[in-house]
């Protein structure tokens, strides 16, 4: 991560400048918590699972996620491309690369002041290094990002994905699952914020069997040297789940830690 930190004058963390970060009137605290914001980012997320609902052991998920926006070009609208590279440790002790996921959202209404909607595809590649770390299926489906920022200091919206398998290992279960990630962020002075964004999952291959978590995080946008960073901690509990033979492990509790390097100075 050091190459993204830039020059460090003292090494001390300082509040980030709250000036316009993304060309849409947002400060860095709002923009870095808004998945529709055209702000270049590099996210690192640690999801620690100390206990599971359906098996013994501990697990861990480490995500590396660049956020790569582009401006409109001719008839082609603004886009956000978001690959996610997962490194997984399962409760049975196996570790390795999980399935790579790609999301691309196109934003056809760039002049909307407080409402942004992006639509596009989500694509999952079966890159897992072990069968327990991935689903073994090539997947393609619709993706949508819907965000409203018309209420001062609030970011409200959702990220919706529904990947569907079309090829892969024939002995593995087919995939057709809807995930809905409602997002609510409130920002405060000096870069502080609170956020909730639990991912609701519904498996259409299992009659809509669902997992519903609740979470609440607290964080701050600050600077280390010249590099602005979004950092937060966010505990999460699964309050409802339905399991079935062959299902992935379901955490009882997850502690999410996130550090995101922000690049408001880069043109896109």
C-alpha positions in Angstrom: 0.0 0.0 0.0 3.0 2.3 0.4 3.2 3.3 -3.2 -0.2 5.0 -2.9 0.6 7.0 0.2 2.5 9.7 -1.5 5.0 12.1 0.1 4.8 12.0 3.9 5.9 15.2 5.6 5.4 14.0 9.2 3.7 10.6 9.1 0.9 11.9 11.4 -2.7 11.4 10.4 -4.5 14.7 9.7 -8.2 15.5 8.8 -8.7 15.4 5.1 -9.6 18.6 3.2 -13.4 18.7 2.7 -13.2 20.5 -0.6 -15.0 19.2 -3.7 -13.6 15.8 -4.5 -15.4 14.4 -7.5 -16.9 17.2 -9.6 -20.4 16.7 -8.2 -20.4 19.0 -5.2 -19.4 16.2 -2.8 -16.7 16.4 -0.2 -14.4 13.5 0.3 -16.3 12.0 3.2 -19.5 11.7 1.1 -17.8 10.9 -2.2 -15.7 8.1 -0.8 -18.8 6.4 0.7 -20.8 6.8 -2.5 -20.5 3.9 -4.9 -21.7 6.1 -7.8 -19.2 8.9 -7.3 -16.5 9.3 -10.0 -13.7 9.2 -7.5 -10.7 6.9 -8.2 -10.1 4.6 -5.3 -8.1 1.6 -4.1 -10.0 -0.3 -1.4 -8.7 -2.9 1.0 -11.2 -4.6 3.2 -10.7 -7.2 5.9 -13.7 -9.3 6.9 -12.9 -11.4 10.0 -15.4 -14.1 10.9 -14.7 -15.4 14.5 -17.8 -17.7 14.6 -20.2 -19.4 12.1 -23.8 -20.3 12.4 -23.5 -23.7 10.7 -20.0 -25.0 11.4 -17.0 -24.8 13.7 -13.9 -22.7 13.1 -13.0 -19.2 12.1 -12.6 -17.6 8.7 -11.4 -14.5 7.0 -12.0 -12.6 3.7 -9.6 -10.0 2.4 -10.8 -7.9 -0.6 -8.7 -5.8 -2.9 -11.0 -3.6 -5.0 -9.9 -0.8 -7.4 -12.7 1.7 -8.3 -12.0 3.0 -11.9 -14.4 5.7 -13.2 -14.4 7.1 -16.7 -16.0 10.3 -18.1 -18.6 10.4 -20.9 -17.0 10.2 -24.4 -19.2 11.1 -27.3 -22.4 8.9 -27.1 -20.8 6.6 -24.5 -21.9 7.5 -20.9 -19.8 7.8 -17.8 -18.9 4.4 -16.3 -17.5 2.9 -13.1 -15.5 -0.3 -13.4 -15.1 -2.2 -10.1 -13.1 -5.5 -10.0 -13.0 -7.4 -6.7 -10.1 -9.8 -5.9 -10.9 -11.9 -2.8 -8.4 -13.8 -0.7 -10.3 -16.3 1.4 -9.6 -18.4 4.5 -12.3 -21.0 5.2 -13.2 -22.3 8.7 -11.7 -25.7 7.8 -8.3 -24.1 7.5 -7.9 -23.8 3.7 -6.8 -20.5 2.2 -6.3 -19.1 -1.2 -7.7 -17.0 -4.0 -11.5 -16.8 -4.3 -13.7 -16.1 -7.4 -12.9 -12.8 -9.2 -15.9 -10.5 -9.6 -16.3 -7.6 -12.0 -19.0 -4.9 -12.0 -19.4 -2.2 -14.6 -22.0 0.4 -14.3 -23.0 2.9 -17.0 -24.5 6.2 -15.9 -26.8 7.6 -18.7 -28.0 10.7 -16.8 -24.9 12.7 -16.0 -26.7 16.0 -15.4 -28.9 14.7 -12.6 -27.9 16.8 -9.5 -28.8 14.5 -6.6 -29.9 11.3 -8.2 -27.5 8.8 -9.9 -28.4 5.5 -11.4 -26.0 3.2 -13.1 -26.8 -0.1 -14.9 -24.6 -2.7 -16.4 -23.3 -6.3 -16.0 -21.7 -8.2 -13.2 -19.3 -11.0 -14.2 -17.8 -13.7 -11.9 -14.9 -15.8 -13.0 -14.2 -19.2 -11.2 -10.6 -18.3 -10.2 -10.7 -20.0 -6.7 -7.7 -22.1 -5.9 -9.8 -24.6 -4.0 -13.3 -25.8 -4.4 -14.3 -24.6 -0.9 -13.2 -21.1 -1.7 -15.4 -20.5 -4.7 -18.5 -21.7 -6.6 -16.8 -23.2 -9.6 -19.1 -21.4 -12.1 -18.8 -18.7 -14.8 -21.5 -16.2 -14.0 -23.1 -13.2 -15.7 -26.0 -11.0 -14.7 -27.4 -7.5 -14.3 -26.0 -4.9 -11.9 -27.5 -1.6 -10.7 -26.3 1.3 -8.5 -29.0 3.7 -7.3 -27.9 6.7 -5.1 -29.7 9.8 -3.8 -27.8 12.7 -2.2 -30.6 15.3 -2.0 -30.7 15.3 1.9 -27.7 17.2 3.4 -25.0 15.0 4.9 -26.7 11.8 3.8 -25.9 9.2 1.1 -28.8 6.9 0.5 -29.0 4.1 -2.1 -28.4 0.5 -3.0 -26.2 -1.8 -5.0 -28.1 -4.7 -6.7 -26.5 -7.7 -8.4 -28.0 -10.9 -9.7 -25.3 -13.2 -11.2 -26.5 -16.3 -13.0 -24.2 -19.3 -13.9 -23.9 -20.3 -17.5 -20.9 -22.6 -17.5 -18.4 -24.3 -15.2 -17.9 -27.5 -13.3 -20.9 -29.7 -14.0 -20.9 -31.3 -10.6 -21.2 -27.9 -8.8 -24.6 -26.3 -8.0 -26.0 -23.8 -10.5 -25.9 -20.2 -9.3 -28.8 -17.7 -9.5 -28.7 -15.3 -6.5 -29.9 -11.8 -5.9 -27.9 -9.6 -3.6 -29.2 -6.2 -2.4 -26.9 -3.9 -0.5 -28.9 -1.0 0.9 -26.6 1.9 1.9 -27.1 4.7 4.4 -24.2 7.0 5.3 -24.3 10.2 7.5 -21.4 12.5 7.4 -20.2 14.9 10.1 -17.7 17.6 10.5 -13.9 16.9 10.3 -14.5 13.9 8.0 -16.3 11.6 10.5 -19.2 9.4 9.3 -21.4 6.5 10.3 -22.6 3.9 7.8 -24.7 0.8 7.3 -24.6 -1.4 4.2 -25.5 -5.1 5.0 -25.7 -7.4 2.0 -29.1 -9.2 1.7 -28.8 -12.4 -0.3 -31.6 -14.5 -1.8 -30.8 -17.8 -3.6 -33.4 -18.4 -6.4 -32.0 -21.9 -6.9 -33.2 -22.6 -3.3 -36.7 -21.0 -3.4 -35.3 -17.6 -2.3 -33.4 -18.9 0.7 -32.1 -15.7 2.3 -29.4 -14.3 4.5 -30.1 -10.9 6.2 -27.3 -9.1 8.2 -27.4 -5.9 10.1 -24.3 -3.7 10.7 -23.2 -0.3 11.8 -19.8 1.3 11.2 -18.0 4.4 12.2 -15.1 5.9 10.2 -13.2 9.0 9.2 -11.6 10.5 6.1 -8.1 11.7 7.0 -4.7 12.3 5.4 -1.5 10.4 5.9 1.1 12.7 4.4 -0.6 14.0 1.2 -2.8 11.0 0.6 -6.4 11.1 1.7 -7.7 7.9 3.1 -11.2 6.6 4.1 -11.0 4.2 7.1 -13.8 2.6 9.1 -14.6 -0.3 11.4 -18.0 -2.0 11.0 -19.3 -5.0 13.1 -22.0 -7.1 11.5 -24.4 -9.7 12.7 -26.5 -12.2 10.6 -30.0 -12.0 12.1 -31.6 -14.4 9.6 -30.3 -17.2 7.4 -31.4 -20.4 5.7 -28.9 -23.1 5.1 -28.9 -26.2 2.8 -26.5 -29.0 1.9 -23.5 -27.7 0.2 -24.1 -24.1 1.2 -21.2 -21.7 1.8 -20.4 -21.1 5.5 -22.6 -18.4 7.1 -20.8 -16.2 9.7 -22.6 -15.5 12.9 -20.6 -12.3 13.4 -18.2 -10.4 11.1 -15.8 -7.6 11.9 -15.2 -5.5 8.8 -12.1 -3.2 8.7 -11.6 -1.0 5.6 -8.9 1.3 4.4 -9.3 3.1 1.0 -6.7 5.2 -0.7 -8.4 8.1 -2.5 -7.2 9.8 -5.6 -9.3 13.0 -6.1 -6.4 14.7 -8.0 -6.4 12.2 -10.8 -8.3 12.9 -13.9 -10.5 10.1 -15.3 
